[in-house]
Amino acid sequence: MGKKRWTWEEVSKWRAENRQMLYFNKEDANIFVPKAYGFGLTINWANPLAYVVIVAVIAVIFVIRTVIRG
């Protein structure tokens, strides 16, 4: 049995208990979780797929920048 995807309420409770700046929860299978403050999403840095997502975003930016410059 794999990791459980936490609900947003469970993420909020975890944040209140741990008070960490970055969300690093090995028990949570979610890649994206709600931000602690404000609107939007942030990344669960304990999930290995988070690093794949970051590298993919950087690669897309690099490719677009290269194509525009010619």
PDB file of N, CA, C and O in Angstrom:
ATOM      1  N   MET A   1       0.836  -1.183   0.000  1.00  0.00           N
ATOM      2  CA  MET A   1       0.000   0.000   0.000  1.00  0.00           C
ATOM      3  C   MET A   1       0.879   1.246   0.000  1.00  0.00           C
ATOM      4  O   MET A   1       1.820   1.338   0.788  1.00  0.00           O
ATOM      5  N   GLY A   2       0.584   2.197  -0.871  1.00  0.00           N
ATOM      6  CA  GLY A   2       1.385   3.400  -1.019  1.00  0.00           C
ATOM      7  C   GLY A   2       1.014   4.489  -0.036  1.00  0.00           C
ATOM      8  O   GLY A   2       0.255   4.279   0.910  1.00  0.00           O
ATOM      9  N   LYS A   3       1.564   5.639  -0.288  1.00  0.00           N
ATOM     10  CA  LYS A   3       1.272   6.800   0.553  1.00  0.00           C
ATOM     11  C   LYS A   3      -0.153   7.271   0.323  1.00  0.00           C
ATOM     12  O   LYS A   3      -0.742   7.041  -0.733  1.00  0.00           O
ATOM     13  N   LYS A   4      -0.690   7.931   1.331  1.00  0.00           N
ATOM     14  CA  LYS A   4      -2.041   8.475   1.268  1.00  0.00           C
ATOM     15  C   LYS A   4      -1.989   9.920   0.789  1.00  0.00           C
ATOM     16  O   LYS A   4      -1.113  10.685   1.193  1.00  0.00           O
ATOM     17  N   ARG A   5      -2.930  10.287  -0.072  1.00  0.00           N
ATOM     18  CA  ARG A   5      -3.070  11.693  -0.472  1.00  0.00           C
ATOM     19  C   ARG A   5      -3.844  12.423   0.625  1.00  0.00           C
ATOM     20  O   ARG A   5      -5.000  12.103   0.900  1.00  0.00           O
ATOM     21  N   TRP A   6      -3.206  13.387   1.233  1.00  0.00           N
ATOM     22  CA  TRP A   6      -3.812  14.121   2.328  1.00  0.00           C
ATOM     23  C   TRP A   6      -4.821  15.132   1.795  1.00  0.00           C
ATOM     24  O   TRP A   6      -4.650  15.682   0.707  1.00  0.00           O
ATOM     25  N   THR A   7      -5.867  15.368   2.570  1.00  0.00           N
ATOM     26  CA  THR A   7      -6.834  16.408   2.226  1.00  0.00           C
ATOM     27  C   THR A   7      -6.239  17.761   2.599  1.00  0.00           C
ATOM     28  O   THR A   7      -5.255  17.839   3.335  1.00  0.00           O
ATOM     29  N   TRP A   8      -6.850  18.823   2.082  1.00  0.00           N
ATOM     30  CA  TRP A   8      -6.344  20.163   2.380  1.00  0.00           C
ATOM     31  C   TRP A   8      -6.470  20.494   3.859  1.00  0.00           C
ATOM     32  O   TRP A   8      -5.666  21.255   4.397  1.00  0.00           O
ATOM     33  N   GLU A   9      -7.467  19.931   4.514  1.00  0.00           N
ATOM     34  CA  GLU A   9      -7.624  20.147   5.959  1.00  0.00           C
ATOM     35  C   GLU A   9      -6.483  19.477   6.724  1.00  0.00           C
ATOM     36  O   GLU A   9      -5.966  20.043   7.687  1.00  0.00           O
ATOM     37  N   GLU A  10      -6.087  18.272   6.299  1.00  0.00           N
ATOM     38  CA  GLU A  10      -4.973  17.581   6.943  1.00  0.00           C
ATOM     39  C   GLU A  10      -3.659  18.331   6.720  1.00  0.00           C
ATOM     40  O   GLU A  10      -2.814  18.391   7.613  1.00  0.00           O
ATOM     41  N   VAL A  11      -3.495  18.897   5.533  1.00  0.00           N
ATOM     42  CA  VAL A  11      -2.295  19.687   5.244  1.00  0.00           C
ATOM     43  C   VAL A  11      -2.255  20.911   6.156  1.00  0.00           C
ATOM     44  O   VAL A  11      -1.202  21.236   6.705  1.00  0.00           O
ATOM     45  N   SER A  12      -3.382  21.591   6.324  1.00  0.00           N
ATOM     46  CA  SER A  12      -3.442  22.772   7.197  1.00  0.00           C
ATOM     47  C   SER A  12      -3.105  22.410   8.637  1.00  0.00           C
ATOM     48  O   SER A  12      -2.392  23.144   9.322  1.00  0.00           O
ATOM     49  N   LYS A  13      -3.625  21.269   9.090  1.00  0.00           N
ATOM     50  CA  LYS A  13      -3.339  20.816  10.455  1.00  0.00           C
ATOM     51  C   LYS A  13      -1.851  20.496  10.600  1.00  0.00           C
ATOM     52  O   LYS A  13      -1.243  20.836  11.615  1.00  0.00           O
ATOM     53  N   TRP A  14      -1.258  19.845   9.594  1.00  0.00           N
ATOM     54  CA  TRP A  14       0.164  19.518   9.632  1.00  0.00           C
ATOM     55  C   TRP A  14       0.998  20.791   9.710  1.00  0.00           C
ATOM     56  O   TRP A  14       1.960  20.870  10.474  1.00  0.00           O
ATOM     57  N   ARG A  15       0.618  21.788   8.910  1.00  0.00           N
ATOM     58  CA  ARG A  15       1.340  23.068   8.916  1.00  0.00           C
ATOM     59  C   ARG A  15       1.256  23.740  10.286  1.00  0.00           C
ATOM     60  O   ARG A  15       2.243  24.294  10.769  1.00  0.00           O
ATOM     61  N   ALA A  16       0.083  23.690  10.908  1.00  0.00           N
ATOM     62  CA  ALA A  16      -0.089  24.321  12.218  1.00  0.00           C
ATOM     63  C   ALA A  16       0.769  23.627  13.278  1.00  0.00           C
ATOM     64  O   ALA A  16       1.292  24.280  14.181  1.00  0.00           O
ATOM     65  N   GLU A  17       0.911  22.313  13.165  1.00  0.00           N
ATOM     66  CA  GLU A  17       1.689  21.567  14.155  1.00  0.00           C
ATOM     67  C   GLU A  17       3.197  21.724  13.945  1.00  0.00           C
ATOM     68  O   GLU A  17       3.945  21.796  14.920  1.00  0.00           O
ATOM     69  N   ASN A  18       3.652  21.777  12.694  1.00  0.00           N
ATOM     70  CA  ASN A  18       5.087  21.760  12.411  1.00  0.00           C
ATOM     71  C   ASN A  18       5.705  23.125  12.190  1.00  0.00           C
ATOM     72  O   ASN A  18       6.898  23.302  12.435  1.00  0.00           O
ATOM     73  N   ARG A  19       4.938  24.081  11.741  1.00  0.00           N
ATOM     74  CA  ARG A  19       5.408  25.459  11.539  1.00  0.00           C
ATOM     75  C   ARG A  19       6.721  25.530  10.751  1.00  0.00           C
ATOM     76  O   ARG A  19       7.671  26.189  11.174  1.00  0.00           O
ATOM     77  N   GLN A  20       6.763  24.856   9.621  1.00  0.00           N
ATOM     78  CA  GLN A  20       7.931  24.905   8.756  1.00  0.00           C
ATOM     79  C   GLN A  20       7.663  25.833   7.593  1.00  0.00           C
ATOM     80  O   GLN A  20       6.519  25.988   7.167  1.00  0.00           O
ATOM     81  N   MET A  21       8.720  26.455   7.075  1.00  0.00           N
ATOM     82  CA  MET A  21       8.567  27.372   5.956  1.00  0.00           C
ATOM     83  C   MET A  21       8.219  26.615   4.669  1.00  0.00           C
ATOM     84  O   MET A  21       7.352  27.043   3.908  1.00  0.00           O
ATOM     85  N   LEU A  22       8.897  25.492   4.433  1.00  0.00           N
ATOM     86  CA  LEU A  22       8.622  24.665   3.262  1.00  0.00           C
ATOM     87  C   LEU A  22       7.776  23.473   3.669  1.00  0.00           C
ATOM     88  O   LEU A  22       7.899  22.959   4.781  1.00  0.00           O
ATOM     89  N   TYR A  23       6.911  23.036   2.753  1.00  0.00           N
ATOM     90  CA  TYR A  23       6.099  21.849   3.027  1.00  0.00           C
ATOM     91  C   TYR A  23       6.917  20.629   2.629  1.00  0.00           C
ATOM     92  O   TYR A  23       7.147  20.396   1.443  1.00  0.00           O
ATOM     93  N   PHE A  24       7.359  19.850   3.612  1.00  0.00           N
ATOM     94  CA  PHE A  24       8.179  18.659   3.398  1.00  0.00           C
ATOM     95  C   PHE A  24       7.566  17.549   4.233  1.00  0.00           C
ATOM     96  O   PHE A  24       7.961  17.335   5.379  1.00  0.00           O
ATOM     97  N   ASN A  25       6.592  16.838   3.654  1.00  0.00           N
ATOM     98  CA  ASN A  25       5.858  15.805   4.372  1.00  0.00           C
ATOM     99  C   ASN A  25       5.972  14.488   3.617  1.00  0.00           C
ATOM    100  O   ASN A  25       5.340  14.313   2.575  1.00  0.00           O
ATOM    101  N   LYS A  26       6.772  13.563   4.131  1.00  0.00           N
ATOM    102  CA  LYS A  26       7.001  12.274   3.480  1.00  0.00           C
ATOM    103  C   LYS A  26       5.762  11.392   3.479  1.00  0.00           C
ATOM    104  O   LYS A  26       5.658  10.487   2.651  1.00  0.00           O
ATOM    105  N   GLU A  27       4.829  11.631   4.377  1.00  0.00           N
ATOM    106  CA  GLU A  27       3.633  10.808   4.463  1.00  0.00           C
ATOM    107  C   GLU A  27       2.570  11.202   3.440  1.00  0.00           C
ATOM    108  O   GLU A  27       1.643  10.431   3.193  1.00  0.00           O
ATOM    109  N   ASP A  28       2.687  12.375   2.848  1.00  0.00           N
ATOM    110  CA  ASP A  28       1.700  12.906   1.901  1.00  0.00           C
ATOM    111  C   ASP A  28       2.139  12.598   0.474  1.00  0.00           C
ATOM    112  O   ASP A  28       3.268  12.908   0.093  1.00  0.00           O
ATOM    113  N   ALA A  29       1.253  11.989  -0.321  1.00  0.00           N
ATOM    114  CA  ALA A  29       1.560  11.628  -1.706  1.00  0.00           C
ATOM    115  C   ALA A  29       1.307  12.775  -2.679  1.00  0.00           C
ATOM    116  O   ALA A  29       1.689  12.675  -3.845  1.00  0.00           O
ATOM    117  N   ASN A  30       0.678  13.856  -2.237  1.00  0.00           N
ATOM    118  CA  ASN A  30       0.407  14.987  -3.130  1.00  0.00           C
ATOM    119  C   ASN A  30       1.691  15.673  -3.554  1.00  0.00           C
ATOM    120  O   ASN A  30       2.627  15.811  -2.766  1.00  0.00           O
ATOM    121  N   ILE A  31       1.726  16.104  -4.816  1.00  0.00           N
ATOM    122  CA  ILE A  31       2.858  16.911  -5.282  1.00  0.00           C
ATOM    123  C   ILE A  31       2.579  18.374  -4.983  1.00  0.00           C
ATOM    124  O   ILE A  31       3.446  19.092  -4.485  1.00  0.00           O
ATOM    125  N   PHE A  32       1.365  18.811  -5.289  1.00  0.00           N
ATOM    126  CA  PHE A  32       0.965  20.198  -5.051  1.00  0.00           C
ATOM    127  C   PHE A  32       0.002  20.254  -3.868  1.00  0.00           C
ATOM    128  O   PHE A  32      -0.922  19.448  -3.762  1.00  0.00           O
ATOM    129  N   VAL A  33       0.236  21.219  -2.985  1.00  0.00           N
ATOM    130  CA  VAL A  33      -0.610  21.427  -1.808  1.00  0.00           C
ATOM    131  C   VAL A  33      -0.933  22.914  -1.707  1.00  0.00           C
ATOM    132  O   VAL A  33      -0.217  23.737  -2.278  1.00  0.00           O
ATOM    133  N   PRO A  34      -2.001  23.275  -0.989  1.00  0.00           N
ATOM    134  CA  PRO A  34      -2.330  24.703  -0.863  1.00  0.00           C
ATOM    135  C   PRO A  34      -1.258  25.446  -0.075  1.00  0.00           C
ATOM    136  O   PRO A  34      -0.650  24.905   0.848  1.00  0.00           O
ATOM    137  N   LYS A  35      -1.043  26.700  -0.465  1.00  0.00           N
ATOM    138  CA  LYS A  35      -0.080  27.538   0.243  1.00  0.00           C
ATOM    139  C   LYS A  35      -0.523  27.780   1.674  1.00  0.00           C
ATOM    140  O   LYS A  35      -1.711  27.709   1.990  1.00  0.00           O
ATOM    141  N   ALA A  36       0.428  28.061   2.524  1.00  0.00           N
ATOM    142  CA  ALA A  36       0.116  28.352   3.920  1.00  0.00           C
ATOM    143  C   ALA A  36      -0.587  29.699   4.046  1.00  0.00           C
ATOM    144  O   ALA A  36      -1.490  29.862   4.867  1.00  0.00           O
ATOM    145  N   TYR A  37      -0.169  30.661   3.230  1.00  0.00           N
ATOM    146  CA  TYR A  37      -0.754  31.998   3.273  1.00  0.00           C
ATOM    147  C   TYR A  37      -1.128  32.418   1.865  1.00  0.00           C
ATOM    148  O   TYR A  37      -0.381  32.154   0.923  1.00  0.00           O
ATOM    149  N   GLY A  38      -2.255  33.058   1.710  1.00  0.00           N
ATOM    150  CA  GLY A  38      -2.670  33.541   0.404  1.00  0.00           C
ATOM    151  C   GLY A  38      -3.301  32.446  -0.442  1.00  0.00           C
ATOM    152  O   GLY A  38      -3.698  31.395   0.059  1.00  0.00           O
ATOM    153  N   PHE A  39      -3.381  32.723  -1.746  1.00  0.00           N
ATOM    154  CA  PHE A  39      -4.012  31.803  -2.671  1.00  0.00           C
ATOM    155  C   PHE A  39      -2.963  31.064  -3.484  1.00  0.00           C
ATOM    156  O   PHE A  39      -1.833  31.531  -3.630  1.00  0.00           O
ATOM    157  N   GLY A  40      -3.340  29.923  -4.006  1.00  0.00           N
ATOM    158  CA  GLY A  40      -2.455  29.184  -4.889  1.00  0.00           C
ATOM    159  C   GLY A  40      -1.953  27.897  -4.277  1.00  0.00           C
ATOM    160  O   GLY A  40      -2.395  27.466  -3.212  1.00  0.00           O
ATOM    161  N   LEU A  41      -1.012  27.298  -4.988  1.00  0.00           N
ATOM    162  CA  LEU A  41      -0.459  26.017  -4.575  1.00  0.00           C
ATOM    163  C   LEU A  41       1.051  26.129  -4.420  1.00  0.00           C
ATOM    164  O   LEU A  41       1.685  27.024  -4.979  1.00  0.00           O
ATOM    165  N   THR A  42       1.606  25.215  -3.660  1.00  0.00           N
ATOM    166  CA  THR A  42       3.048  25.092  -3.513  1.00  0.00           C
ATOM    167  C   THR A  42       3.404  23.618  -3.660  1.00  0.00           C
ATOM    168  O   THR A  42       2.524  22.788  -3.887  1.00  0.00           O
ATOM    169  N   ILE A  43       4.662  23.292  -3.536  1.00  0.00           N
ATOM    170  CA  ILE A  43       5.136  21.935  -3.796  1.00  0.00           C
ATOM    171  C   ILE A  43       5.474  21.222  -2.489  1.00  0.00           C
ATOM    172  O   ILE A  43       6.012  21.816  -1.555  1.00  0.00           O
ATOM    173  N   ASN A  44       5.144  19.931  -2.451  1.00  0.00           N
ATOM    174  CA  ASN A  44       5.578  19.055  -1.370  1.00  0.00           C
ATOM    175  C   ASN A  44       6.982  18.581  -1.719  1.00  0.00           C
ATOM    176  O   ASN A  44       7.140  17.695  -2.559  1.00  0.00           O
ATOM    177  N   TRP A  45       7.989  19.146  -1.097  1.00  0.00           N
ATOM    178  CA  TRP A  45       9.383  18.873  -1.439  1.00  0.00           C
ATOM    179  C   TRP A  45       9.833  17.481  -1.036  1.00  0.00           C
ATOM    180  O   TRP A  45      10.928  17.069  -1.419  1.00  0.00           O
ATOM    181  N   ALA A  46       9.038  16.742  -0.281  1.00  0.00           N
ATOM    182  CA  ALA A  46       9.380  15.369   0.091  1.00  0.00           C
ATOM    183  C   ALA A  46       8.988  14.380  -1.000  1.00  0.00           C
ATOM    184  O   ALA A  46       9.401  13.221  -0.952  1.00  0.00           O
ATOM    185  N   ASN A  47       8.210  14.807  -1.971  1.00  0.00           N
ATOM    186  CA  ASN A  47       7.786  13.941  -3.062  1.00  0.00           C
ATOM    187  C   ASN A  47       8.823  14.018  -4.185  1.00  0.00           C
ATOM    188  O   ASN A  47       9.097  15.107  -4.690  1.00  0.00           O
ATOM    189  N   PRO A  48       9.404  12.879  -4.584  1.00  0.00           N
ATOM    190  CA  PRO A  48      10.426  12.896  -5.636  1.00  0.00           C
ATOM    191  C   PRO A  48       9.917  13.462  -6.967  1.00  0.00           C
ATOM    192  O   PRO A  48      10.704  14.028  -7.726  1.00  0.00           O
ATOM    193  N   LEU A  49       8.649  13.324  -7.260  1.00  0.00           N
ATOM    194  CA  LEU A  49       8.108  13.867  -8.504  1.00  0.00           C
ATOM    195  C   LEU A  49       8.115  15.390  -8.524  1.00  0.00           C
ATOM    196  O   LEU A  49       8.031  15.993  -9.594  1.00  0.00           O
ATOM    197  N   ALA A  50       8.213  16.013  -7.368  1.00  0.00           N
ATOM    198  CA  ALA A  50       8.280  17.475  -7.305  1.00  0.00           C
ATOM    199  C   ALA A  50       9.523  17.975  -8.042  1.00  0.00           C
ATOM    200  O   ALA A  50       9.477  19.003  -8.718  1.00  0.00           O
ATOM    201  N   TYR A  51      10.611  17.260  -7.912  1.00  0.00           N
ATOM    202  CA  TYR A  51      11.846  17.664  -8.582  1.00  0.00           C
ATOM    203  C   TYR A  51      11.743  17.477 -10.093  1.00  0.00           C
ATOM    204  O   TYR A  51      12.311  18.258 -10.857  1.00  0.00           O
ATOM    205  N   VAL A  52      11.029  16.457 -10.520  1.00  0.00           N
ATOM    206  CA  VAL A  52      10.790  16.250 -11.951  1.00  0.00           C
ATOM    207  C   VAL A  52       9.979  17.407 -12.511  1.00  0.00           C
ATOM    208  O   VAL A  52      10.271  17.902 -13.600  1.00  0.00           O
ATOM    209  N   VAL A  53       8.968  17.839 -11.778  1.00  0.00           N
ATOM    210  CA  VAL A  53       8.136  18.967 -12.209  1.00  0.00           C
ATOM    211  C   VAL A  53       8.978  20.235 -12.324  1.00  0.00           C
ATOM    212  O   VAL A  53       8.866  20.959 -13.313  1.00  0.00           O
ATOM    213  N   ILE A  54       9.801  20.511 -11.347  1.00  0.00           N
ATOM    214  CA  ILE A  54      10.641  21.711 -11.367  1.00  0.00           C
ATOM    215  C   ILE A  54      11.604  21.677 -12.546  1.00  0.00           C
ATOM    216  O   ILE A  54      11.770  22.684 -13.234  1.00  0.00           O
ATOM    217  N   VAL A  55      12.241  20.537 -12.789  1.00  0.00           N
ATOM    218  CA  VAL A  55      13.169  20.418 -13.917  1.00  0.00           C
ATOM    219  C   VAL A  55      12.427  20.599 -15.239  1.00  0.00           C
ATOM    220  O   VAL A  55      12.945  21.235 -16.157  1.00  0.00           O
ATOM    221  N   ALA A  56      11.220  20.047 -15.343  1.00  0.00           N
ATOM    222  CA  ALA A  56      10.435  20.193 -16.569  1.00  0.00           C
ATOM    223  C   ALA A  56      10.069  21.656 -16.819  1.00  0.00           C
ATOM    224  O   ALA A  56      10.148  22.119 -17.957  1.00  0.00           O
ATOM    225  N   VAL A  57       9.679  22.377 -15.799  1.00  0.00           N
ATOM    226  CA  VAL A  57       9.338  23.792 -15.949  1.00  0.00           C
ATOM    227  C   VAL A  57      10.568  24.586 -16.387  1.00  0.00           C
ATOM    228  O   VAL A  57      10.471  25.433 -17.275  1.00  0.00           O
ATOM    229  N   ILE A  58      11.704  24.324 -15.781  1.00  0.00           N
ATOM    230  CA  ILE A  58      12.932  25.024 -16.162  1.00  0.00           C
ATOM    231  C   ILE A  58      13.312  24.683 -17.604  1.00  0.00           C
ATOM    232  O   ILE A  58      13.748  25.558 -18.352  1.00  0.00           O
ATOM    233  N   ALA A  59      13.149  23.422 -17.995  1.00  0.00           N
ATOM    234  CA  ALA A  59      13.464  23.010 -19.373  1.00  0.00           C
ATOM    235  C   ALA A  59      12.565  23.709 -20.380  1.00  0.00           C
ATOM    236  O   ALA A  59      13.041  24.147 -21.428  1.00  0.00           O
ATOM    237  N   VAL A  60      11.278  23.822 -20.085  1.00  0.00           N
ATOM    238  CA  VAL A  60      10.348  24.510 -20.985  1.00  0.00           C
ATOM    239  C   VAL A  60      10.736  25.976 -21.118  1.00  0.00           C
ATOM    240  O   VAL A  60      10.729  26.519 -22.224  1.00  0.00           O
ATOM    241  N   ILE A  61      11.068  26.614 -20.024  1.00  0.00           N
ATOM    242  CA  ILE A  61      11.490  28.018 -20.070  1.00  0.00           C
ATOM    243  C   ILE A  61      12.757  28.153 -20.910  1.00  0.00           C
ATOM    244  O   ILE A  61      12.862  29.072 -21.721  1.00  0.00           O
ATOM    245  N   PHE A  62      13.713  27.255 -20.727  1.00  0.00           N
ATOM    246  CA  PHE A  62      14.949  27.295 -21.493  1.00  0.00           C
ATOM    247  C   PHE A  62      14.689  27.111 -22.993  1.00  0.00           C
ATOM    248  O   PHE A  62      15.268  27.823 -23.813  1.00  0.00           O
ATOM    249  N   VAL A  63      13.824  26.164 -23.351  1.00  0.00           N
ATOM    250  CA  VAL A  63      13.507  25.920 -24.762  1.00  0.00           C
ATOM    251  C   VAL A  63      12.815  27.129 -25.371  1.00  0.00           C
ATOM    252  O   VAL A  63      13.171  27.554 -26.470  1.00  0.00           O
ATOM    253  N   ILE A  64      11.837  27.685 -24.679  1.00  0.00           N
ATOM    254  CA  ILE A  64      11.134  28.861 -25.194  1.00  0.00           C
ATOM    255  C   ILE A  64      12.103  30.025 -25.369  1.00  0.00           C
ATOM    256  O   ILE A  64      12.059  30.727 -26.380  1.00  0.00           O
ATOM    257  N   ARG A  65      12.961  30.224 -24.405  1.00  0.00           N
ATOM    258  CA  ARG A  65      13.940  31.321 -24.484  1.00  0.00           C
ATOM    259  C   ARG A  65      14.893  31.114 -25.667  1.00  0.00           C
ATOM    260  O   ARG A  65      15.246  32.069 -26.360  1.00  0.00           O
ATOM    261  N   THR A  66      15.300  29.880 -25.890  1.00  0.00           N
ATOM    262  CA  THR A  66      16.202  29.577 -26.994  1.00  0.00           C
ATOM    263  C   THR A  66      15.520  29.786 -28.333  1.00  0.00           C
ATOM    264  O   THR A  66      16.137  30.310 -29.260  1.00  0.00           O
ATOM    265  N   VAL A  67      14.263  29.389 -28.458  1.00  0.00           N
ATOM    266  CA  VAL A  67      13.521  29.546 -29.721  1.00  0.00           C
ATOM    267  C   VAL A  67      13.285  31.016 -30.021  1.00  0.00           C
ATOM    268  O   VAL A  67      13.394  31.427 -31.176  1.00  0.00           O
ATOM    269  N   ILE A  68      12.967  31.814 -29.019  1.00  0.00           N
ATOM    270  CA  ILE A  68      12.702  33.238 -29.235  1.00  0.00           C
ATOM    271  C   ILE A  68      13.979  33.961 -29.670  1.00  0.00           C
ATOM    272  O   ILE A  68      13.934  34.819 -30.551  1.00  0.00           O
ATOM    273  N   ARG A  69      15.099  33.624 -29.065  1.00  0.00           N
ATOM    274  CA  ARG A  69      16.363  34.288 -29.419  1.00  0.00           C
ATOM    275  C   ARG A  69      16.841  33.898 -30.820  1.00  0.00           C
ATOM    276  O   ARG A  69      17.592  34.637 -31.456  1.00  0.00           O
ATOM    277  N   GLY A  70      16.397  32.728 -31.295  1.00  0.00           N
ATOM    278  CA  GLY A  70      16.737  32.309 -32.652  1.00  0.00           C
ATOM    279  C   GLY A  70      18.035  31.665 -32.690  1.00  0.00           C
ATOM    280  O   GLY A  70      18.485  31.246 -33.757  1.00  0.00           O
TER     281      GLY A  70
END
